[in-house]
Structures are given as C-alpha cells and as structure tokens.
Amino acid sequence: MIKKIFIVALLFNFAFGSKITPSEVFSQVMLIQDEIHSLLKFYGIKHNHIKIQNRKKINTPLKPRNVWQKTYEIMIKINILRKEHDLPKIEPINMPPVAHLNPDLVYEQTQRILTEIRIYRTRMQIPQIVYHPEKFKFKTPLEVFNALTGISLAMDELNKNKVTPSYVFGENMRVYDDLSLVLDTLHIEDNTIPAKKNIYSTPNDTAATALKILEKIKQLQVLSGIEFVDFSDFRKKKQTPSDVFSLTQMIIAELQTIKAYLDIPNITPAAQQYKAKTPAEVDQLMSWNLRKLELIKTLIRK
C-alpha cells in the first residue's frame, strides 16, 4: 500500500511538476553572474558589480512577467555579444500573452541563458569553468529581478555599451506593432502621425516618455481590473540608452496583459535589425507610441 502511495505521488509530481521557488531561481541567476564575471575577467574588463547593482536596485514589488522580460533583455544582449564576435544571431524565446505568467518560466529562461553563455565560450575557445550552485533561502522575485539587472548591466560592459539607438528603436517598433494590434482589435481609428524629430532629445527625454507610456498602461489596467505595477521607482536623474532599453522591455511586458485581456493570441515578434538610428528617431517613435496609446480610453470592445 505504501509503495502504491509513493508511486502515485511520484506520478503526480511528474505530471504537474513541483513549484520552483524564487530561492532556486536566484541560485541559477548567481551561476549566470559567475559566468559573466568570468568573461569580464577573461577580456580584462574591470567591473564593480556591487556598486552597479546597488545603484540600480529597485524596491517596487514586480510581477513574474517583469522578471521574465528582464531575462529576455539579457538574451538580446547575448545576441549583441555574438554579433560583435561574428557569430550568427539566435532569436530569443518568446511566448503568447498571458494574464498571469507562471513564475517557473523564469527558471527556464535562466537555463537558456546559461546554455547560450556556454555555447559562446565553446565557439570562442574560452575554457569552461564548472560553477556549483549555492543554496539560498527566503529570496523574493524582486531580489531575482535586481540580480538580473546587475547581470544585464555587466553585459553592457562586456559589450562595451553597444546598446545603440538602433537596438532601442527595434524594441520600440515591437511596442508599435503591439499597440497597432490592440487598436485594431478595439476598432479604434488610428489617426496619429509622427511628430517632428527633436534633434536635441536625450535618453532622459525618451525615458520620461517611456514612463508616461507605463503610467497610461497602468490606468487601463486599473480600469479593467488587471494587476498593475507602479514603475515610479524607475525614475532617476540621469538615464542611459540601456535604461531606455530596459524601460521598453517593461512596456512590452505590461502590454502583454492588455493583449491577454482582449484575447489577442499574437506573440510579439522579435525585433528587426535597424542601422544608424539616432536618439531623435527613437524619441520620435516613442512619442508616437504614446499618442497611439492615448487613443484608448477603455478596453471594452466597440
């Protein structure tokens, strides 16, 4: 009888899977951190991880979708690294919009990141180092997010800050496509046009626009009873192109809840490659996206 109970329990766990805790995910994120720090050391790039991580630490309670999107951001930066060393681009894994993202999917993403880093080491003939996972207790999704942010910033140093306006533009075109789809679903006529370029725009300007977009999305989420996030903690005095890139990822993550609410199954496609885009063009596109979003007063279909 005991043997039968054991077998049933085993089959139940196999069929439905045991829930992966934030502490287990954090352990895998630390392995990624070890790998990136090893690459920084290999290339002789000085890096003060603790200083950067503390400067970028966020205290706002975030959702699993935001943490997942941060892993997507890192995958894009791995592609930038591959491109710099003449390796082919690998499309990051993406998924259909959902109202509530399963936190276990973040763990899956950490495994993809670790695999891609190890593939990169093999292709570049960099000796592999075996790191053993540490065990952690009582870690939170927010701590996972902050640790991933530190890794994303370390990737910037590894890539010599190659998050150019062209990359930021490509991600904001993904926002443009999602918004166009939402407007079409709601039967809202889009009569917006791009404003004149502001040749003096800075990352501070585009970050301010990104935060306005996130605030507008939050308003729609509140009206529709969708779980929202307060992104006010992301405001700071000096924004970088990498910060705007990250804010764009948060916009994409939040738009997925709107798409899920409207039963839009379409996966947001990976960004196309653009060349020689300027900060002014990024600013123009983001401002245009904000005006498109402002056309939406309710998520009730006409």
Rosetta blueprint (number, residue, H / E / L):
1 M L
2 I H
3 K H
4 K H
5 I H
6 F H
7 I H
8 V H
9 A H
10 L H
11 L H
12 F H
13 N H
14 F H
15 A H
16 F H
17 G L
18 S L
19 K L
20 I L
21 T L
22 P H
23 S H
24 E H
25 V H
26 F H
27 S H
28 Q H
29 V H
30 M H
31 L H
32 I H
33 Q H
34 D H
35 E H
36 I H
37 H H
38 S H
39 L H
40 L H
41 K H
42 F H
43 Y L
44 G L
45 I L
46 K L
47 H L
48 N L
49 H H
50 I H
51 K H
52 I H
53 Q H
54 N H
55 R H
56 K L
57 K L
58 I L
59 N L
60 T L
61 P L
62 L L
63 K L
64 P H
65 R H
66 N H
67 V H
68 W H
69 Q H
70 K H
71 T H
72 Y H
73 E H
74 I H
75 M H
76 I H
77 K H
78 I H
79 N H
80 I H
81 L H
82 R H
83 K H
84 E H
85 H L
86 D L
87 L L
88 P L
89 K L
90 I L
91 E L
92 P L
93 I L
94 N L
95 M L
96 P L
97 P L
98 V L
99 A L
100 H L
101 L L
102 N L
103 P L
104 D H
105 L H
106 V H
107 Y H
108 E H
109 Q H
110 T H
111 Q H
112 R H
113 I H
114 L H
115 T H
116 E H
117 I H
118 R H
119 I H
120 Y H
121 R H
122 T H
123 R H
124 M L
125 Q L
126 I L
127 P L
128 Q L
129 I L
130 V L
131 Y L
132 H L
133 P L
134 E L
135 K L
136 F L
137 K L
138 F L
139 K L
140 T L
141 P H
142 L H
143 E H
144 V H
145 F H
146 N H
147 A H
148 L H
149 T H
150 G H
151 I H
152 S H
153 L H
154 A H
155 M H
156 D H
157 E H
158 L H
159 N L
160 K L
161 N L
162 K L
163 V L
164 T L
165 P H
166 S H
167 Y H
168 V H
169 F H
170 G H
171 E H
172 N H
173 M H
174 R H
175 V H
176 Y H
177 D H
178 D H
179 L H
180 S H
181 L H
182 V H
183 L H
184 D H
185 T H
186 L L
187 H L
188 I L
189 E L
190 D L
191 N L
192 T L
193 I L
194 P L
195 A L
196 K L
197 K L
198 N L
199 I L
200 Y L
201 S L
202 T L
203 P H
204 N H
205 D H
206 T H
207 A H
208 A H
209 T H
210 A H
211 L H
212 K H
213 I H
214 L H
215 E H
216 K H
217 I H
218 K H
219 Q H
220 L H
221 Q H
222 V H
223 L H
224 S H
225 G L
226 I L
227 E L
228 F L
229 V L
230 D L
231 F L
232 S H
233 D H
234 F H
235 R L
236 K L
237 K L
238 K L
239 Q L
240 T L
241 P H
242 S H
243 D H
244 V H
245 F H
246 S H
247 L H
248 T H
249 Q H
250 M H
251 I H
252 I H
253 A H
254 E H
255 L H
256 Q H
257 T H
258 I H
259 K H
260 A H
261 Y H
262 L L
263 D L
264 I L
265 P L
266 N L
267 I L
268 T L
269 P L
270 A L
271 A L
272 Q L
273 Q L
274 Y L
275 K L
276 A L
277 K L
278 T L
279 P H
280 A H
281 E H
282 V H
283 D H
284 Q H
285 L H
286 M H
287 S H
288 W H
289 N H
290 L H
291 R H
292 K H
293 L H
294 E H
295 L L
296 I L
297 K L
298 T L
299 L L
300 I L
301 R L
302 K L
